[in-house]
Amino acid sequence: VAALPLVTATASAASSPAPSPIALTSVLPAVAEAQPDPGNDFRITAGTVIVGSGEVAGQLAAALRPATGFALPIGAMPAANAITLRLEPGHGDEGYRLTIRRDGVELLATGRAGLFNGVQTLRQLLPPAIEADTPQRRKWIIPGGTIDDRPRYAYRGTMLDLARHFHTPDEIRTHIDRISRFKINHLHLHLSDDQGWRIRIDAWPRLTEIGGAPGTGVGGDGGGFLTKDDYRGLVRYAADRNITIVPEIDMPGHVNAAQIAYPELTCDGVAPRQRTDMRVGYSTLCVRDEITYRFVEDVIRELAEMTPGPYLHIGGDETFATPHGSYLAFQRRVLPLVEKYGKIPYGWHEIGQSPASATSVLQFWGRERNHPAVATAVAAGAKVIMSPADHTYLDMEYDLLTPGGLDWAGAIEVSTAYGWDPATLLPGIPATSILGVEAPLWSETLRTEDDIEFLAFPRLVAIAELGWSPRVTHDWASFRTRLGAYGPRWVRDGVRFHRSPEIRWS
Ligand code: TNX
């Protein structure tokens, strides 16, 4: 696409639509390829139509109608002055091509996921006022040119800990809306821990009756759990936004809440006392008892039944109360159980100590870079998702002034979240073994939705860009500028993000 001489662009701008103030390359996460075509901008008007037959056309219309105040009818037949969504092979699982010209916009993708991603890009090419929920009087210009975009990694995730503080389905849906804007495609839910149990299991009902009761959670002010209908509803809501739910039940450690509900899950049969503090590593399932495996199998089966996504996360971290041999014996039985119910076993990187982890996914959360057990598991076939605590942990404070947040992995400002490469962080792990990145948000210090958004944004966007954008686009100066320009969108959307002093917010 040949760029028009500047003088022509200026002249045409003088006649009617002023050129878009937004650059084609301003998108978060950075697009793989962009060819600006200045002067060939598209303007959404009262006469614009949306052409497309699937659900994403409806999502686009719903995103653009409130602020524009236009009807934006959806039709199936080709039309002039249209934003056209069309399926066509050749753009990969999640990639898309977006072509913007004076006479129309065309979005092409292989499937629904690519169309959804293209729509997220398109929304960012309109002025921040597009986020308003009432009609704004202004011109709606989309900058001319072509974008060809596709992900670097198939897995771009974030985690929410419902155990230390429960978050309601409404809060989780709001969070899903916000993370999906940045092409995050997995939401890992940490559903059980020492302080609470947050998902209904029919075969073991006291887990939630007791482990999800009011007063469970850090500080005793959590409480609550997801019913199976809640969970299935969240799975569907997320899927509509190209997000796969990854459920986690943490074991054999982090099980105090389960053992209060069912004392037979301890070796001495005595119920432990309730814990609402933040300590870790003191509880363990009784690895030599058969009832342990009946419990684990019931939980895995019921969880697998309501989870269409491929992964089932079994925790496996910080098992300081489980002797090493017992840990290996436990994993030898439990990792295959996940596969028995049709899921890929997924766990914190400690599961890599088990030879049974060769068909699993390890979530690397360490700060040290030398991990023989991880390297051995990977050599045997295990895959890795990168969540190094010192770069991706969204519960760490930004700096000493951050209200809330922990600090054991250090302060993580935006530049620290952005300043690493998933492909080279761990020596000896081939790039082909890395499925992607995830930014976990533990909830010891979180209460409200504001708390969630404050710690997640803007850092999660840095992780989203590391996961989506080709490495050649990696550039702090560029990221910083694009992030600063995104601020007004969050303001419009009511997101209480951290106004990092590293960023010049517009
Ligand atoms: C470590 S990282 C944990 C969690 C805590 C978190 C707090 C990991 C696998 N386990 O139990 O919530 O630190 O940052």
Residues whose N, C-alpha, C, O or C-beta is under 5 A from the ligand:
A	BS01	TNX	V280 D317 W348 W365 D395 L406 W442
